[in-house]
């Protein structure tokens, strides 16, 4: 078994992932509890995009080797990535029972607590997990040489999910956690820096550190921290409001005790800063409903947002998303729902024909005027990578929901409509071309 395992590792080091996968599976056919095969297979599958299969391998490693620290932290990280927070917490706590100073466990717990709005817990775990060692090298994948990138991240989340948009077959992403960078640290030059700290409301400290860091560097930077800092919901409402054809909801950030005096008519929208995908985001119909809504929102400060009704004649709500890559916009999806809070993967009604038309020819689907408005939004944002969520009102105006760098790209899967597959592929290719171009400029 040792010989077979070494051979499988050699195949993986050479970049022959398919053969390495088959070799690990052959070992597990004979010994389903082989720790090295389970761990390496889980990592290989995860970095190849088969995350659910990777989780299954990690779960088997934990079941067979409950006292192995790496098995616990790998499984916990996979669960956290899948959004299974309570299960991830249990695995991280078990890992700390094995080693109370486990950096991997504390790093994962920092992200987990930040997602729940427990900022003090998040920062406490981040200090243990990242302090003194904020740089993590990309895993070796074997095969052809890859272009190295330095990716800047925040310890408390709010980051662009670079794993979904960057082709890891072509680019090796070393990660620097910005909050814990110190000027005394020596970090070699890279062809390119990708600032993946995307949430200006959550990551103020990280963006300030990242800004100081890039000012001392010679490399070009994707998504300058200064551009990210300008992309809060409040700042966007101020600077985008004068764009022709764009309706931007008025937005105020205030202490929760001040929300009752927000200068908006009911219904109003309330949300906790620093959260996305509908988390901690409520529509409040009347002043009487304010106390209950506020009680369910974490944090001392609250965003009060003007509600703009975007219902269509058939009663459905729509949300379009376009992604920004370089100086172009790419349509990526259209969601429809009977509820005001529209999210693509939880939409309760759909119009596949409308989405296919939007993906195939955005200008024909939403009109050239709306496209011109979106181009002005893109130019004002100044982002190299980001996204815009919006709807259209009855007059064809663009109603802005959100515009920032934290928009994720999800693989629609092999059974998705050809237009969705093509839209996903187009963004991935565009990101690779952007990185190649900027890295080439540096060279």
Secondary structure, 3 states (H helix, E strand, C coil): CHHHHHHHHHHHHCCCHHHHHHHHHHHHHHCCCCHHHHHHHHHHHHHCCCHHHHHHHHHHHHHHCCCCHHHHHHHHHHHHHCCCHHHHHHHHHHHHHHCCCCHHHHHHHHHHHHHCCCHHHHHHHHHHHHCCCCEECCCCCCCCCCEEEEEEECCCCCECCHHHHCCCCCEEEEEEEHHHCCCCCCCCCCCCEEECECCCCCCHHHHHHHHHHHHCCCCCEECCHHHHHCCCHHHHHHHCCCCCCEEECCEEEEEHHHHHHCCCCCCEEEEECCCCCCCCEEEECCHHHHHHHHHCCCCCEEEEEECCCCCCCCCCEEEEEEEEECCEEEEEEEEEECCCCCCHHHCCECCHHHHHHHHHCHHHHHCHHHHHHHHHHHHHHCCCEEEEEEEECCCCCEEEEEEECCCCCCCCCCCCCHHHHHHHHHHHHHHHHHHHHHHHHHC
